[in-house]
Amino acid sequence: MIQTKRLLRQGCKAYLAYVLDVNKEGPRIEDIPVVCKFLDIFPDELPGLPPDREIEFTIDLAPSTEPVSKAPYQMAPVEMKELAMQLQDLLDIGIIRPSVSQWGAPNVFTFTLDNASANNGLIEVLRSHLNLNDTLLCDGKYLHVLCSAYILNLIVQKGLIVIDECVSNVREIMKYVRASNARMIKFAEFVSELSIDCMKKLSQDISTRWNTTYLMLDGALQYKVTLSQYALVENNLTNLTEDEWVKVHKICKFLKPFYDITVPFSGSEYSTSNLYFHGVYKIQSHITLAMQDESSILHAVAFEMNEKFKKYWEDYIMIYSFSIILDPRYKLKFAEYVFQKLYPKNFIGKVWEVRERFEELYLDY
């Protein structure tokens, strides 16, 4: 390498060749361990869009409100034509759909990645390629944004490990009652006899989705009396002790704010970036408050959650902080208020960092 640099400085010509063996076959999915067992998940052609959500959330714009949109950069006519053709092809086969945003968001599409470490390398490669044409704002600092709903799921899952035994006991009860139609009918008869005024259904959670765990615990509490009576006549069913029911009540009450924040975070037909700052502030305050009570079972839960929180959100994601500045209801004053509450010793530095980064983005834009 040193000799090559010396020759180039002396005026010698250099040629860079890229050799590709077209006869060599690329790797096949069938040859990849573990993946080869799930070929139906990796089809040659995508079947289409994901299924519709059970609940869709929308926020209607105020009357006479005009959408605000500005293209990030000007495309050449040839590029526009090629982009239009590719988008039309994707629309025709059902892989993408027109944006439902009333604000006319200028982004064409986004990449959604999981939390695998290899994807960090992919993002760096993508960032470096896009920067070759100077198409990214602030050199791509804000290209990769973590999904708030997913991070929130990781935080809560970390805390649930501490109370896994209590949650597992409730889960076993739900499995037993829901195992057959006969048991469900018998349970419904108990509900009627006890005049339980509740329209919720007994649900069993999915271990990887903490919000379903919350709904399961909440449903169990609503039918606490019925489940206790049901367990008296079922020899194979062990009911929770009174202390365990108290724990379930505390856990459910503690998890409710997380659930209330997850719902708007998971919206698909409205902007969620302006909800981030409020949501993370409430979560951090909730965890901090629970950690102060060392005698409570929730202290250990909150401690584990706080460790995961610090890993991802100790420094609030900068691009989301900008949205609160642009919201005329809050602006920078709200960010200052939040930082002062959470970081009384160094909140001024955090406020100035957000302001400087925001000005940098504005000038680059």
C-alpha positions as CSV (number, residue, x, y, z in Angstrom):
1,M,0.0,0.0,0.0
2,I,2.9,2.4,0.9
3,Q,4.6,1.6,-2.4
4,T,1.3,2.2,-4.3
5,K,0.9,5.7,-2.7
6,R,4.5,6.6,-3.6
7,L,4.0,5.6,-7.2
8,L,0.7,7.6,-7.4
9,R,2.5,10.7,-6.0
10,Q,5.1,10.3,-8.7
11,G,2.4,10.6,-11.4
12,C,1.9,7.0,-12.3
13,K,-1.6,6.0,-13.5
14,A,-3.7,3.6,-11.4
15,Y,-6.6,1.4,-12.5
16,L,-9.3,0.0,-10.2
17,A,-10.9,-3.1,-11.4
18,Y,-14.0,-4.8,-10.0
19,V,-14.2,-8.5,-10.9
20,L,-17.4,-10.4,-10.6
21,D,-17.7,-14.1,-11.3
22,V,-21.0,-14.4,-13.1
23,N,-20.8,-18.2,-13.2
24,K,-20.7,-18.6,-9.5
25,E,-24.1,-19.1,-7.9
26,G,-25.1,-17.0,-5.0
27,P,-26.2,-18.4,-1.6
28,R,-29.6,-20.0,-1.5
29,I,-32.1,-19.8,1.4
30,E,-32.2,-23.6,1.4
31,D,-28.6,-23.7,2.5
32,I,-28.9,-21.3,5.4
33,P,-29.2,-23.1,8.8
34,V,-32.5,-22.6,10.7
35,V,-33.8,-20.3,8.0
36,C,-34.2,-23.3,5.7
37,K,-36.9,-24.7,8.1
38,F,-39.1,-21.7,7.5
39,L,-39.1,-21.3,3.7
40,D,-42.8,-20.2,3.8
41,I,-41.7,-17.0,5.6
42,F,-39.2,-16.1,2.9
43,P,-41.1,-16.4,-0.4
44,D,-39.6,-15.4,-3.7
45,E,-42.3,-12.8,-4.1
46,L,-43.9,-10.8,-1.3
47,P,-47.6,-11.7,-1.0
48,G,-48.7,-8.1,-0.4
49,L,-49.3,-5.7,2.5
50,P,-49.6,-6.8,6.1
51,P,-53.1,-7.5,7.4
52,D,-55.2,-4.6,8.6
53,R,-54.9,-3.7,12.3
54,E,-57.9,-4.5,14.5
55,I,-58.0,-0.8,15.6
56,E,-56.9,2.2,13.6
57,F,-56.3,5.5,15.2
58,T,-56.8,8.8,13.4
59,I,-56.5,12.5,14.3
60,D,-58.6,14.7,12.0
61,L,-57.1,18.0,11.0
62,A,-58.7,21.2,12.0
63,P,-61.0,22.8,9.3
64,S,-59.2,24.8,6.6
65,T,-55.8,23.5,7.8
66,E,-53.4,23.4,4.9
67,P,-50.9,20.5,4.7
68,V,-47.2,21.5,4.9
69,S,-44.8,19.6,2.7
70,K,-41.4,20.4,1.0
71,A,-39.4,18.0,-1.1
72,P,-35.9,17.4,0.5
73,Y,-34.1,17.8,-2.8
74,Q,-34.8,18.2,-6.6
75,M,-34.7,15.1,-8.7
76,A,-33.6,15.0,-12.3
77,P,-36.4,14.2,-14.9
78,V,-34.8,10.8,-15.7
79,E,-34.7,9.9,-12.0
80,M,-38.3,11.0,-11.6
81,K,-39.4,8.9,-14.5
82,E,-37.6,5.8,-13.2
83,L,-38.9,6.4,-9.7
84,A,-42.5,6.7,-11.0
85,M,-42.2,3.4,-12.9
86,Q,-40.8,1.5,-9.9
87,L,-43.5,2.9,-7.6
88,Q,-46.2,2.0,-10.0
89,D,-44.9,-1.6,-10.3
90,L,-44.9,-1.9,-6.5
91,L,-48.4,-0.5,-6.3
92,D,-49.6,-2.9,-8.9
93,I,-48.4,-6.0,-7.1
94,G,-49.6,-4.7,-3.7
95,I,-46.3,-4.3,-1.9
96,I,-46.9,-0.6,-1.1
97,R,-49.9,1.6,-0.9
98,P,-50.5,5.4,-1.2
99,S,-49.8,7.5,1.9
100,V,-52.9,8.2,4.0
101,S,-51.2,11.2,5.6
102,Q,-53.2,14.3,5.1
103,W,-50.0,16.2,5.5
104,G,-48.6,14.8,2.3
105,A,-45.4,13.4,3.9
106,P,-42.6,13.6,1.2
107,N,-40.9,10.3,2.1
108,V,-41.4,7.6,-0.5
109,F,-40.9,4.6,1.7
110,T,-38.9,3.5,4.7
111,F,-36.8,0.5,5.7
112,T,-38.0,-1.3,8.8
113,L,-35.3,-3.3,10.6
114,D,-35.2,-5.4,13.6
115,N,-32.8,-5.1,16.5
116,A,-30.2,-7.5,15.0
117,S,-26.6,-6.1,15.4
118,A,-25.9,-6.8,11.7
119,N,-28.4,-4.2,10.7
120,N,-26.2,-1.5,12.3
121,G,-23.6,-2.3,9.6
122,L,-26.3,-2.2,7.0
123,I,-27.4,1.3,8.1
124,E,-23.8,2.5,7.9
125,V,-23.4,1.1,4.4
126,L,-26.6,2.8,3.3
127,R,-25.6,6.1,4.9
128,S,-22.3,6.1,3.2
129,H,-23.8,5.4,-0.2
130,L,-26.4,8.1,0.1
131,N,-23.8,10.6,1.3
132,L,-21.9,10.1,-2.0
133,N,-24.6,12.2,-3.7
134,D,-25.0,14.5,-0.7
135,T,-28.7,13.5,-0.4
136,L,-28.8,13.3,3.4
137,L,-29.4,16.1,5.8
138,C,-26.7,16.6,8.4
139,D,-24.6,13.8,6.8
140,G,-27.3,11.2,7.7
141,K,-27.2,11.7,11.5
142,Y,-31.0,11.2,11.6
143,L,-31.2,8.4,9.0
144,H,-31.8,5.6,11.5
145,V,-34.5,6.2,14.1
146,L,-35.4,3.6,16.7
147,C,-39.1,2.5,16.9
148,S,-40.5,3.9,20.2
149,A,-43.2,1.1,20.5
150,Y,-40.5,-1.6,20.1
151,I,-38.2,0.0,22.7
152,L,-41.0,0.4,25.1
153,N,-41.7,-3.3,24.6
154,L,-38.1,-4.2,25.5
155,I,-38.3,-2.0,28.6
156,V,-41.4,-3.6,30.0
157,Q,-40.3,-7.1,29.1
158,K,-37.2,-6.6,31.1
159,G,-39.3,-5.7,34.2
160,L,-41.7,-8.6,33.7
161,I,-38.9,-11.0,34.3
162,V,-38.8,-10.1,38.0
163,I,-42.5,-11.0,38.4
164,D,-42.5,-13.9,36.0
165,E,-43.8,-16.4,38.6
166,C,-46.9,-14.3,39.4
167,V,-47.7,-13.7,35.7
168,S,-47.2,-17.4,35.0
169,N,-49.7,-18.4,37.6
170,V,-52.3,-16.2,36.0
171,R,-51.4,-17.5,32.5
172,E,-51.9,-21.1,33.7
173,I,-55.4,-20.2,35.0
174,M,-56.3,-18.6,31.6
175,K,-55.0,-21.7,29.7
176,Y,-57.1,-24.0,31.8
177,V,-60.4,-22.1,31.5
178,R,-59.9,-21.4,27.8
179,A,-58.8,-25.0,27.0
180,S,-62.3,-26.2,25.9
181,N,-65.8,-24.8,25.1
182,A,-67.3,-26.8,28.0
183,R,-65.1,-25.0,30.5
184,M,-65.8,-21.6,28.9
185,I,-69.6,-22.3,29.1
186,K,-69.2,-23.3,32.7
187,F,-67.3,-20.1,33.5
188,A,-69.9,-18.0,31.8
189,E,-72.6,-19.6,34.0
190,F,-70.6,-18.6,37.1
191,V,-70.4,-15.0,35.7
192,S,-74.1,-14.9,35.3
193,E,-74.9,-16.4,38.7
194,L,-72.6,-13.9,40.4
195,S,-74.0,-11.0,38.4
196,I,-70.5,-9.9,37.3
197,D,-71.0,-6.7,35.3
198,C,-68.1,-7.0,32.9
199,M,-68.0,-7.3,29.1
200,K,-64.3,-8.2,28.8
201,K,-63.3,-11.6,27.5
202,L,-60.8,-13.9,29.2
203,S,-57.6,-13.6,27.1
204,Q,-54.3,-15.4,27.1
205,D,-51.2,-13.4,26.4
206,I,-48.4,-13.7,23.9
207,S,-45.1,-13.8,25.7
208,T,-43.3,-11.6,23.2
209,R,-46.0,-8.9,23.4
210,W,-46.2,-7.4,26.8
211,N,-49.4,-5.4,26.1
212,T,-51.2,-8.7,25.8
213,T,-49.9,-9.7,29.2
214,Y,-51.3,-6.5,30.6
215,L,-54.7,-7.2,29.0
216,M,-54.6,-10.7,30.4
217,L,-53.9,-9.5,34.0
218,D,-56.5,-6.8,33.7
219,G,-59.1,-9.3,32.6
220,A,-58.2,-11.7,35.4
221,L,-58.7,-8.9,37.9
222,Q,-62.1,-8.1,36.5
223,Y,-63.1,-11.8,37.0
224,K,-61.3,-12.3,40.3
225,V,-64.4,-13.4,42.2
226,T,-65.6,-15.7,39.4
227,L,-62.2,-17.3,39.0
228,S,-62.0,-17.9,42.7
229,Q,-65.5,-19.6,42.7
230,Y,-64.6,-21.6,39.6
231,A,-61.4,-22.9,41.2
232,L,-63.5,-24.3,44.1
233,V,-65.3,-26.8,41.9
234,E,-62.3,-27.6,39.6
235,N,-59.9,-30.0,41.3
236,N,-57.3,-29.5,38.6
237,L,-57.3,-25.7,38.9
238,T,-55.3,-23.9,41.6
239,N,-56.5,-20.4,42.3
240,L,-54.2,-17.5,43.3
241,T,-53.7,-16.7,47.0
242,E,-54.9,-13.4,48.3
243,D,-51.3,-12.1,48.4
244,E,-50.9,-13.1,44.8
245,W,-54.0,-11.3,43.8
246,V,-52.7,-8.2,45.6
247,K,-49.5,-8.5,43.6
248,V,-51.4,-8.8,40.3
249,H,-53.4,-5.7,41.2
250,K,-50.2,-3.7,41.9
251,I,-48.6,-5.0,38.7
252,C,-51.6,-4.1,36.6
253,K,-51.9,-0.6,38.1
254,F,-48.2,-0.1,37.4
255,L,-48.4,-1.3,33.8
256,K,-51.4,0.7,32.8
257,P,-49.5,4.0,32.0
258,F,-47.2,2.0,29.8
259,Y,-50.2,0.5,28.0
260,D,-51.8,3.9,27.6
261,I,-48.6,5.2,26.0
262,T,-48.1,2.2,23.7
263,V,-51.5,2.6,22.1
264,P,-50.8,6.1,20.5
265,F,-47.2,5.1,19.8
266,S,-48.5,2.3,17.6
267,G,-50.7,4.5,15.5
268,S,-50.5,4.1,11.7
269,E,-52.6,6.8,10.2
270,Y,-51.3,9.9,12.0
271,S,-48.0,11.5,13.0
272,T,-46.6,9.9,16.2
273,S,-43.3,11.8,16.4
274,N,-44.9,14.7,18.4
275,L,-46.1,12.1,21.0
276,Y,-42.7,10.8,21.7
277,F,-41.3,13.4,24.0
278,H,-44.4,13.4,26.2
279,G,-44.5,9.6,26.3
280,V,-40.9,9.1,27.2
281,Y,-41.1,11.8,29.9
282,K,-44.1,10.1,31.5
283,I,-42.4,6.7,31.3
284,Q,-39.2,7.9,32.9
285,S,-41.1,9.7,35.7
286,H,-43.2,6.6,36.3
287,I,-40.2,4.4,36.6
288,T,-38.3,6.8,38.8
289,L,-41.2,7.2,41.2
290,A,-41.6,3.4,41.5
291,M,-37.8,3.0,42.3
292,Q,-38.1,5.3,45.3
293,D,-40.3,2.8,47.2
294,E,-37.8,0.1,48.2
295,S,-40.3,-1.9,50.2
296,S,-42.6,-2.5,47.2
297,I,-42.4,-5.4,44.8
298,L,-42.4,-2.8,42.0
299,H,-39.0,-1.5,43.1
300,A,-37.2,-4.4,41.6
301,V,-39.4,-4.3,38.5
302,A,-38.7,-0.5,38.0
303,F,-35.0,-1.1,38.6
304,E,-34.7,-3.6,35.7
305,M,-36.8,-1.3,33.5
306,N,-34.6,1.7,34.3
307,E,-31.5,-0.3,33.2
308,K,-33.1,-0.9,29.8
309,F,-34.4,2.7,29.6
310,K,-30.9,4.1,30.1
311,K,-29.6,1.9,27.4
312,Y,-31.9,3.3,24.7
313,W,-33.5,6.5,26.0
314,E,-31.2,8.1,28.5
315,D,-30.4,10.7,25.9
316,Y,-33.8,11.4,24.3
317,I,-33.7,10.7,20.6
318,M,-32.8,14.0,19.0
319,I,-34.9,13.9,15.9
320,Y,-38.0,13.3,18.1
321,S,-37.1,16.2,20.4
322,F,-37.3,18.5,17.3
323,S,-41.0,17.6,16.9
324,I,-41.9,19.1,20.3
325,I,-40.1,22.4,19.3
326,L,-42.2,22.6,16.1
327,D,-45.4,22.0,18.0
328,P,-46.8,25.5,18.6
329,R,-48.4,24.3,21.9
330,Y,-45.1,23.5,23.5
331,K,-41.9,24.6,21.6
332,L,-38.5,24.6,23.4
333,K,-40.0,25.7,26.7
334,F,-41.6,22.3,27.2
335,A,-38.3,20.5,26.5
336,E,-36.7,22.9,29.1
337,Y,-39.4,22.1,31.6
338,V,-39.0,18.3,31.1
339,F,-35.2,18.4,31.3
340,Q,-35.3,20.5,34.4
341,K,-37.6,18.0,36.1
342,L,-35.5,15.0,35.2
343,Y,-32.0,16.4,35.1
344,P,-31.9,19.4,37.6
345,K,-28.1,19.5,37.7
346,N,-27.3,19.7,33.9
347,F,-30.6,20.5,32.2
348,I,-29.2,23.7,30.7
349,G,-26.6,21.7,28.7
350,K,-29.3,19.3,27.4
351,V,-31.5,22.2,26.3
352,W,-28.7,23.9,24.4
353,E,-27.7,20.6,22.7
354,V,-31.3,20.2,21.4
355,R,-31.3,23.8,20.2
356,E,-28.0,23.6,18.5
357,R,-28.8,20.4,16.7
358,F,-32.2,21.8,15.6
359,E,-30.5,25.0,14.2
360,E,-28.0,22.8,12.4
361,L,-30.8,20.8,10.8
362,Y,-32.6,23.9,9.8
363,L,-29.6,25.5,8.2
364,D,-28.8,22.3,6.3
365,Y,-32.3,22.0,5.1
